[in-house]
Amino acid sequence: MTTVKVTVELRDRIAFRARNRRLSQAAVIALALEALDRRDFWVSVQKGYDGLRVDGEAWADYTRERDAWLAAPLVSPNQ
């Protein structure tokens, strides 16, 4: 365990969330960090797509492969 110095306002916000959700303050902070990590992940995914779109050939390759996967049968024709 350790101590983190935060403003009184932030401490109160964390405590409010913890009380309302019946969680520890540490759990509230962990949930907030998990949400931030998810957001950062999806921002990086979007940047990757944006980079592909700039390169017309790369984007065309991506969309062809995506469309092939989406059009693929969900089961083997032998089943």
CNS distance restraints for C-alpha pairs under 8 A (distance, minus, plus):
assign (resid   6 and name CA) (resid  10 and name CA) 6.18 0.50 0.50
assign (resid   6 and name CA) (resid  11 and name CA) 6.28 0.50 0.50
assign (resid   7 and name CA) (resid  11 and name CA) 6.20 0.50 0.50
assign (resid   8 and name CA) (resid  12 and name CA) 6.09 0.50 0.50
assign (resid   9 and name CA) (resid  13 and name CA) 6.26 0.50 0.50
assign (resid  10 and name CA) (resid  14 and name CA) 6.19 0.50 0.50
assign (resid  11 and name CA) (resid  15 and name CA) 6.10 0.50 0.50
assign (resid  12 and name CA) (resid  16 and name CA) 5.97 0.50 0.50
assign (resid  13 and name CA) (resid  17 and name CA) 6.31 0.50 0.50
assign (resid  14 and name CA) (resid  18 and name CA) 6.11 0.50 0.50
assign (resid  14 and name CA) (resid  25 and name CA) 6.06 0.50 0.50
assign (resid  14 and name CA) (resid  28 and name CA) 6.66 0.50 0.50
assign (resid  14 and name CA) (resid  29 and name CA) 7.38 0.50 0.50
assign (resid  15 and name CA) (resid  19 and name CA) 6.11 0.50 0.50
assign (resid  15 and name CA) (resid  25 and name CA) 6.07 0.50 0.50
assign (resid  16 and name CA) (resid  20 and name CA) 6.19 0.50 0.50
assign (resid  17 and name CA) (resid  21 and name CA) 6.05 0.50 0.50
assign (resid  17 and name CA) (resid  23 and name CA) 7.96 0.50 0.50
assign (resid  17 and name CA) (resid  25 and name CA) 7.90 0.50 0.50
assign (resid  17 and name CA) (resid  28 and name CA) 6.87 0.50 0.50
assign (resid  18 and name CA) (resid  22 and name CA) 5.56 0.50 0.50
assign (resid  18 and name CA) (resid  23 and name CA) 4.71 0.50 0.50
assign (resid  18 and name CA) (resid  24 and name CA) 5.58 0.50 0.50
assign (resid  18 and name CA) (resid  25 and name CA) 5.36 0.50 0.50
assign (resid  18 and name CA) (resid  27 and name CA) 7.76 0.50 0.50
assign (resid  18 and name CA) (resid  28 and name CA) 6.01 0.50 0.50
assign (resid  19 and name CA) (resid  23 and name CA) 6.53 0.50 0.50
assign (resid  19 and name CA) (resid  24 and name CA) 7.92 0.50 0.50
assign (resid  23 and name CA) (resid  27 and name CA) 6.06 0.50 0.50
assign (resid  23 and name CA) (resid  28 and name CA) 6.70 0.50 0.50
assign (resid  24 and name CA) (resid  28 and name CA) 6.49 0.50 0.50
assign (resid  25 and name CA) (resid  29 and name CA) 6.35 0.50 0.50
assign (resid  26 and name CA) (resid  30 and name CA) 6.14 0.50 0.50
assign (resid  27 and name CA) (resid  31 and name CA) 6.09 0.50 0.50
assign (resid  28 and name CA) (resid  32 and name CA) 6.21 0.50 0.50
assign (resid  29 and name CA) (resid  33 and name CA) 6.22 0.50 0.50
assign (resid  30 and name CA) (resid  34 and name CA) 6.16 0.50 0.50
assign (resid  31 and name CA) (resid  35 and name CA) 6.21 0.50 0.50
assign (resid  32 and name CA) (resid  36 and name CA) 6.24 0.50 0.50
assign (resid  33 and name CA) (resid  37 and name CA) 6.06 0.50 0.50
assign (resid  34 and name CA) (resid  38 and name CA) 6.23 0.50 0.50
assign (resid  35 and name CA) (resid  39 and name CA) 6.19 0.50 0.50
assign (resid  36 and name CA) (resid  40 and name CA) 6.10 0.50 0.50
assign (resid  37 and name CA) (resid  41 and name CA) 6.15 0.50 0.50
assign (resid  38 and name CA) (resid  42 and name CA) 6.34 0.50 0.50
assign (resid  39 and name CA) (resid  43 and name CA) 6.15 0.50 0.50
assign (resid  40 and name CA) (resid  44 and name CA) 6.24 0.50 0.50
assign (resid  41 and name CA) (resid  45 and name CA) 6.31 0.50 0.50
assign (resid  42 and name CA) (resid  46 and name CA) 6.12 0.50 0.50
assign (resid  43 and name CA) (resid  47 and name CA) 6.24 0.50 0.50
assign (resid  44 and name CA) (resid  48 and name CA) 6.28 0.50 0.50
assign (resid  45 and name CA) (resid  49 and name CA) 6.44 0.50 0.50
assign (resid  46 and name CA) (resid  50 and name CA) 6.09 0.50 0.50
assign (resid  47 and name CA) (resid  51 and name CA) 6.12 0.50 0.50
assign (resid  48 and name CA) (resid  52 and name CA) 6.38 0.50 0.50
assign (resid  49 and name CA) (resid  53 and name CA) 6.23 0.50 0.50
assign (resid  50 and name CA) (resid  54 and name CA) 6.51 0.50 0.50
assign (resid  51 and name CA) (resid  55 and name CA) 6.93 0.50 0.50
assign (resid  52 and name CA) (resid  56 and name CA) 7.34 0.50 0.50
assign (resid  52 and name CA) (resid  58 and name CA) 5.64 0.50 0.50
assign (resid  52 and name CA) (resid  59 and name CA) 5.01 0.50 0.50
assign (resid  52 and name CA) (resid  62 and name CA) 7.95 0.50 0.50
assign (resid  53 and name CA) (resid  58 and name CA) 7.37 0.50 0.50
assign (resid  53 and name CA) (resid  59 and name CA) 5.18 0.50 0.50
assign (resid  54 and name CA) (resid  59 and name CA) 7.66 0.50 0.50
assign (resid  55 and name CA) (resid  59 and name CA) 6.12 0.50 0.50
assign (resid  56 and name CA) (resid  60 and name CA) 6.11 0.50 0.50
assign (resid  57 and name CA) (resid  61 and name CA) 6.19 0.50 0.50
assign (resid  58 and name CA) (resid  62 and name CA) 6.17 0.50 0.50
assign (resid  59 and name CA) (resid  63 and name CA) 6.13 0.50 0.50
assign (resid  60 and name CA) (resid  64 and name CA) 6.09 0.50 0.50
assign (resid  61 and name CA) (resid  65 and name CA) 6.27 0.50 0.50
assign (resid  62 and name CA) (resid  66 and name CA) 6.02 0.50 0.50
assign (resid  63 and name CA) (resid  67 and name CA) 5.90 0.50 0.50
assign (resid  64 and name CA) (resid  68 and name CA) 6.15 0.50 0.50
assign (resid  65 and name CA) (resid  69 and name CA) 6.30 0.50 0.50
assign (resid  66 and name CA) (resid  70 and name CA) 6.20 0.50 0.50
assign (resid  67 and name CA) (resid  71 and name CA) 6.03 0.50 0.50
assign (resid  68 and name CA) (resid  72 and name CA) 6.14 0.50 0.50
assign (resid  73 and name CA) (resid  77 and name CA) 7.88 0.50 0.50
assign (resid  75 and name CA) (resid  79 and name CA) 7.01 0.50 0.50
